[in-house]
Each structure stands twice: as structure tokens, then as C-alpha cells.
Amino acid sequence: MSAKARAGDRRKRWEKLPLLIWLVVVWGALWRDFSPGNLLFGALIAVGVSRMFYLPPVELSGRFNVLRAATFAAWFLKEVVVASIQVFYLGAVRGPAIRNAVIAVPLRSTSDLIMTATGHVLSLIPGSLVVEVDRGTSTLYVHALNVATPESVEKVRADIRGIEAGLIRVMGSRDELAALHREDNNSPREAP
């Protein structure tokens, strides 16, 4: 085996490491037992699962901005509180008169990690839910509350692209970050 092939094998093993760690954490959470013995057994199960079944590699960008992550987390917590109050108001005061919509939102990134993180952040904020993901076109289909006008549809799209922009700033690839910097369009409620 050549040195180049061995280096490729080592790289593949390192690419699987985040997935294996995540599987071990999930194992511990499912059993509600984070003892060393249980985590070791979970690691053995994770290695077995990753060898028996095809799992797509988690492609990491190689960068993570801690300051941006902290800012994004603070923004996210504020959004959850504000959206919770808005959903309560809409449900208690406006009731069934609310108009909802399913909106297609094309994303900038083709990264599965960024797409998934964007969908999860969006779904955790009350008032919106990802109902479909089209990996081929990097499009999220989102159910959103209180969307009555074309302007409100564009605002929802801009907000979601703001979430994606915040995640790209936290952990996106250098190419995605450069493309983001080239964009002139800043949304008023853009994620940090």
C-alpha cells in the first residue's frame, strides 16, 4: 500500500470520528448512563454500526469560530423567547384567522451539515417547521405562521437565509464564508 493510500485511509478514519463520538453520546443519552463501561460499549456498537452500514461522511469545514458561536447562541435564545411570545399572542388573540404558508427557501450552502443545522435551528424556533428538504437543490420547505402577504414570505426567506449565514460564519467552509462576504444583501433580522 502506498503512502498516499495510507494517508487517505487515515483521513477517512478522522472524518468518521465526529460521527462515532455523536453515536456514543446518543448511546449514553438513550441509556441515561454515562459511566465509562457503558460509553465503551456504546463506542463498540458505534464502530460496528459504522462498519456494517453505509453512513455518509460528515464533511467538516475545518474551522469553528467560538466567538461567532457564542453570539449565535445568544441570538438563538433571544429568538426562541421572542417567537414564543409571538406564537402565544397569535394563538390567544388572533386564533384561527392566522394565514400560514409553506415556503421554499433555497440555501447558499450545499453542505449537509449546514443544511441540517439550519433546519434544526429553524425548527427549534416556535412558529416555523421544516417539512421537506431537497438535498439536490439545497432547498428547505418551511411551514411558517402568520404569512399573509408576499412581503411576509420574503421576510421569512430572508430570516432563514440569515440563520444560514450565521451558521456559515460559525462553521462554514472558507469558500462559503468568502461567498457570504461578497453578498451585499443584509437582512434586518439576520442571525449573527
N, C-alpha and C positions, 0 to 999 in steps of 0.2 A: 504494500500500500504506500502510495507516495505521501510526501509531507503535506501536499496541498489537500489531498483527500482526508488525511487525519485532522487537519485544521478545520475542514468543512464539517467533519463529524463532531468535533469539539464545539463548534459554533452551534450546531443543531441541538446539542445537549444543553447549552446555555440558554438557547431560545425557549426550550421546554421548561426551564427552571421556574419561571413565574407561574406557569400553569400548574406544575406539581405542588408548589407552595400553596397556591389557592385551593387545590383539591384537598390538601392536608388540613387547611384551616376550615374548609367546609365540613370535612370529616369530623373534626373536633367539635364544631358547632352543632352538627346533627346529633352527636352523641352527648353533647353538653359535658364533655370531659376533655380537658386539655393536658392530661397527665402525659409524661414522656412516653410511657408504654403505649397509650392509645394513639398518640401522634406518630410514633414509629410504625405502628400497624397501619395507620392511615397513609403514611408515606409508601409502605409496601403495596398497599391497594392502589395508590395513585400511579406508581411506576407500572404496576400490572395493567391498569386500565389504559395508560398511555401507550403501552407496547401492543396491547391486543386490539385496540380500536383506533381508527384514524381520527386524530384531533388536529385541526388546523393550527399551525404555529401562531402564537401570539407575537405579532411583529411590533416590537418596541422601537421607539424612535432613538433611544439612546440619550434622551435629555428629559429632565424633570426640573421645573423651576419651582422651588419651595415657596418663595415669596408670592409668586402668582397663585400657587395652590392655596395658600392661606387666604389671600384676597378673594379667590373664587369661593372658598368655603364660607367666608363671611357673607359674601353676596348671596350665596345659595340659601343660607339660613334666613337672611332678610327676606328673600323672595318667598320662602315657604310661609313665613309669618304673614306677609302682606297678602299672598294669594289665599291663605286660609281665611283671612278676614273678608276678602272679596267674595269667595265662594259662599261663605256664611251669609253675607249680605244678599247675594243673588238668590240663594235658596230661600231665605226668610222673607225677603221683601218682594222680589220680582217673581219668584215661583216658576210656574210652567210657561210664562211668557218669554223666557230666555230663548234666543236663537243660537243653535250650535252649528258647528261645521266640521267636516273632515277636510283637512288642508294638506296638499302635497308640498313638502319643503325639500328642495334639492340642497344637498350639503356640498361644501367645498372639498372635504376630505374623502378619500376612498378607503381610508384605514378602518378596518373592522373595529379596532379599539376606540377610535374617536367617535365612530358612528354609534357604537354600543353605549359609550359613556354619555354621549349627547342624549340618546333615547332614555337612558336611566335617569339622568338629571331632570329631564323634561317630565318624565312620568312621576317623579317624586314631588314635583311642584303641583299643588292642588289646582284643578281646573283644566288640566291637559293630560292626554294619554296617547302614547304611540300605539296605533292599531295595526300598522304594517310597516315593514322595512324592505325596500328594494335595493339589495346589495349591488346589482348590476349598474344602477344609475345613481347610487348613493342618495336615495330619496327616502325621507321619513313621511309617513302618512299619519297625521296627528288629529285627534278629536279635541276640539277646543270649545270652551264655554263662552257664551256672550259674544258671538261673532255675527254681527248683523249687516255689516257694510263691507264693500271691497277694501276700504281703508283699514278696517279692523283685521281683515285677512292679511293684508300686507304687514301690519304691525305684528301679528303673530309670527309670520315668516321671519321678519327682522329680529324679533326676540329670540327665536330658535337659532337663527344664524349667529346671534350674539353669544348664546350658550356655547355653540360650537367654537366660536372664535376664542372664548375664554379657555376652553379645554385645549385648543391648539396652542395657546400661549403657555399653558401648564405643561403639556406633554406631547405636543405635536412634533412632527419631523421638522428639520431645518428648512426643507423646501416648502412645507405648508406654512411655516412661520414667515418665510420670505414672501410668499404669495399673499398672506394676510396683511403684511406691512405695505404691499403695493396697492391694496384696495383703498379707495377714497371713502367708500360708503361706511359711515359710522352710524349705528342705530342709537336712538336716545336711551334705550334701556339695555344696552349691550352689557354682557357679563364681563367681569374684569379679566 
